[in-house]
Amino acid sequence: MSDLPVLGAVWAQSLNAVIGRDGGMPWYAPEDLAHFKEVTLGSPVIMGRKTWESFPEQYRPLPDRENFVVTSRVDCPVAADGALWVPSFDVALRLACEGAEKVWLIGGSSLFSAVIDRHDLDGVQDSAITVVERTVFEGVVEGDSNAPDLDAQWLLDSATDYKTSDRGWILPHSDGEKKPLSFRFERWTRGS
């Protein structure tokens, strides 16, 4: 067993891999928000600036988690707004790993795409992201941000049955009506 922390990624997506539209999410899914909190609570989270800005101000920084925001707007780590703003993912990862058991990459699409296939990440088990917690919403959604593909090296470790949200909704089209939301939670692990 390694003493290095596990690096995971967590996101919610539609069946066609959309994770965002116009700087937000085209759904409201309280069950997914609770799942996200349960998965990440107590662990450092790394995100891009746009993901940070997409959170309502009253939820920034995410409570009970060290928040690292990757942005090209700083040259060195800067503490601001309850988060540590850093110039690159690698700097964020190095700082987040200090004393952590798990570190979570929480978005957005450009960071997911840049990191999901890397195998040169210092300071984490297997030098890579080794687990993905993914919520999948039934339905196809218009959007401008997409989740990365999980190719053949990823194995579906567990999945719940689809459930219908009690209060949630999905907005398939930007000019359409809200539809009932069905979702499932999936856990993927990187195979050897």
JOSULRA-V218831 format. One record per residue. N is the residue number from 1. RES is the residue in three letters. D_FIRST is the distance of its C-alpha to the first C-alpha in whole Angstrom. Layout:
# JOSULRA-V218831
{{N RES D_FIRST} {N RES D_FIRST}}
This chain:
# JOSULRA-V218831
{{1 MET 0} {2 SER 4} {3 ASP 7} {4 LEU 9} {5 PRO 11} {6 VAL 11} {7 LEU 15} {8 GLY 17} {9 ALA 21} {10 VAL 23} {11 TRP 27} {12 ALA 30} {13 GLN 32} {14 SER 35} {15 LEU 35} {16 ASN 36} {17 ALA 33} {18 VAL 36} {19 ILE 34} {20 GLY 37} {21 ARG 40} {22 ASP 42} {23 GLY 40} {24 GLY 39} {25 MET 38} {26 PRO 40} {27 TRP 39} {28 TYR 39} {29 ALA 36} {30 PRO 35} {31 GLU 33} {32 ASP 31} {33 LEU 31} {34 ALA 30} {35 HIS 27} {36 PHE 26} {37 LYS 26} {38 GLU 24} {39 VAL 21} {40 THR 22} {41 LEU 23} {42 GLY 21} {43 SER 19} {44 PRO 21} {45 VAL 23} {46 ILE 24} {47 MET 28} {48 GLY 31} {49 ARG 34} {50 LYS 36} {51 THR 33} {52 TRP 33} {53 GLU 37} {54 SER 37} {55 PHE 36} {56 PRO 39} {57 GLU 39} {58 GLN 39} {59 TYR 35} {60 ARG 34} {61 PRO 32} {62 LEU 30} {63 PRO 30} {64 ASP 27} {65 ARG 25} {66 GLU 25} {67 ASN 27} {68 PHE 27} {69 VAL 30} {70 VAL 30} {71 THR 33} {72 SER 36} {73 ARG 38} {74 VAL 36} {75 ASP 36} {76 CYS 33} {77 PRO 31} {78 VAL 34} {79 ALA 33} {80 ALA 36} {81 ASP 36} {82 GLY 33} {83 ALA 31} {84 LEU 30} {85 TRP 32} {86 VAL 30} {87 PRO 31} {88 SER 29} {89 PHE 25} {90 ASP 24} {91 VAL 25} {92 ALA 24} {93 LEU 20} {94 ARG 20} {95 LEU 22} {96 ALA 20} {97 CYS 17} {98 GLU 18} {99 GLY 16} {100 ALA 15} {101 GLU 12} {102 LYS 14} {103 VAL 17} {104 TRP 20} {105 LEU 22} {106 ILE 25} {107 GLY 28} {108 GLY 30} {109 SER 31} {110 SER 31} {111 LEU 28} {112 PHE 26} {113 SER 28} {114 ALA 27} {115 VAL 24} {116 ILE 23} {117 ASP 23} {118 ARG 22} {119 HIS 19} {120 ASP 19} {121 LEU 18} {122 ASP 17} {123 GLY 14} {124 VAL 12} {125 GLN 9} {126 ASP 11} {127 SER 14} {128 ALA 16} {129 ILE 16} {130 THR 14} {131 VAL 16} {132 VAL 20} {133 GLU 21} {134 ARG 25} {135 THR 28} {136 VAL 31} {137 PHE 35} {138 GLU 37} {139 GLY 40} {140 VAL 41} {141 VAL 41} {142 GLU 43} {143 GLY 41} {144 ASP 40} {145 SER 36} {146 ASN 34} {147 ALA 30} {148 PRO 28} {149 ASP 28} {150 LEU 25} {151 ASP 26} {152 ALA 25} {153 GLN 21} {154 TRP 21} {155 LEU 20} {156 LEU 22} {157 ASP 19} {158 SER 22} {159 ALA 25} {160 THR 28} {161 ASP 32} {162 TYR 34} {163 LYS 36} {164 THR 39} {165 SER 38} {166 ASP 41} {167 ARG 42} {168 GLY 40} {169 TRP 42} {170 ILE 41} {171 LEU 44} {172 PRO 44} {173 HIS 47} {174 SER 47} {175 ASP 51} {176 GLY 50} {177 GLU 50} {178 LYS 47} {179 LYS 45} {180 PRO 43} {181 LEU 40} {182 SER 37} {183 PHE 34} {184 ARG 30} {185 PHE 27} {186 GLU 24} {187 ARG 21} {188 TRP 20} {189 THR 16} {190 ARG 16} {191 GLY 16} {192 SER 16}}
